[in-house]
Amino acid sequence: MLKFGTAGLPHGAKSYEQGFEILKKLGLDSMEVEFVHGVRMKKERAEKVGELAKDFGLTLTCHGPYYINLNAKEEEKREASKQRVINTVLAGKYMEAVSITFHAGFYLKMSQETVYQNIKKSLEEIVEDLKYEVDIPQIAIETTGKPTQFGDLTEILRLTKDVEGIFICIDFAHLHARSIGRYNSAKETEFVIKKVIQYCGEKALKHMHFHIAGIEYGQKGEKYHVNLNDSDLRYEEILRVLKDYDVEGVVTCESPNLQEDACLLKETYLRML
């Protein structure tokens, strides 16, 4: 079965213990630890967070800082971005997270192939730097919501083939916004799942990392997240396909109302079983 949870602490929580208690009482299964402004959690603290999550029966994922651009023109910015990814992976390892995700970079008016090769090289270097680390979470690059950002479905799936140890985090709201209204039906969701199988094999469906939320978009793609019932995202159809393909993994909700929509997603999914 899929596990459902929030992107960050649920509303009303002022600590991880309070947050995990709220999630557990609501019947949710997971939480994504958000390192949006940098990984400032020391090893001992990350281990304690992981132990606490385990006590509450929750699965953790992590989101890397927003200041990551593996296609940066300046070498120092690219190196700093690589280190932020590595720091996220290590924090995830210490708290026993199952997966970490991040936005890989921006096109910066370069050709798609040039950007692809630059980001591929950076990821190869990251994987090399982590080769002696054991029990690290999967490194799942997130699909992005704007055409100016690297991260459409095909180029990230291509990376999973070209760089050993790299996986994909599918953000359905981002796919929908980036394509200005597509990727929003059962048929289109089935296309996405079949692409994952094509590139990663059927076994990949047992450890998926998803984001689902309402989203507002325009001709330039993503604008901002909204609550599911205030958006046109057909989340019931998406969940139906995930259920029909026996997909397993974690679904993180990024809607503004966080736990309310996370519960809505889980309740909708459970009714299909």
C-alpha positions, 0 to 999 in steps of 0.5 A: 500500500501507499503511505501518505503524509505531509511536507513538513510538520503539520499545522499546529505542531511546534516540534517533531514530537508534536508533529508526529503525534498529530500525524499518528492521531490522524492515521497518516503514515509519513512526513517529509523533512523540509531542508528548504533553507539549508541542512542545519540538522546535526547527525545526533539530532537527525538520529533522534528525529529518526528514532522518534518517527520510528516510535510513532510508526512513521516513514520519513523522506527529505526535501533538499534546499531550494538553493540547488542548481547543478547546472550553475555557470559558476563553479563555486555555486555548482560545488555548493549545490553538490554539497547541499545534495550530499548533506541532504542524503547524509541527514536522510541516512542518519534519520533512516529516511527512505528517499530524498528529493530536490530540484536539480537546476535551471536551464539558464537559456542553454540547450536542453542537451547541454543542461542535461549533460551538466547535471548528469556530470554533477550527479555522477560526482555526487554518487562518487562522493557517496560511494563509501556511505552505506544504507543511504536513502534513494536519491530521487530527483523531482519533476518540476513545475516550470519550463525554465526549470530542468526536470520534465518526466523524460529527462529525469527518467533518462538520468535514472538510466544514465546515472547509477543510484539516481531515481525519480520523484514524481510531482503530479501537480508539477507535471500538470502545471508544467504541461499547462493542463496535461497529466491530469487523467487516468490515461495520462497517469497510466502513461507516466507509470508505464514510462517508469516501468520502461526506464526503471523496471516494474520493481521500481513501482515498489519504492516510489516517491510522489508529491500530490497537491493542488496547484495554480498555473498559467502559460509559464507553468506553476504559480503556487500550490492551492488546496486540492478542492480549489484546483483542477487536479484530478487526484482521484484518477491519479490515485486510482491508477496507482492503486490499479498498478499496485504501486507502493511508496510514499505520497507527500502532500504539499497543499497549503492545508497540509494534513487536511489534504493528506487525509483526503488523499489517504481516505480517497485511496483507501475507498478504492481498496 
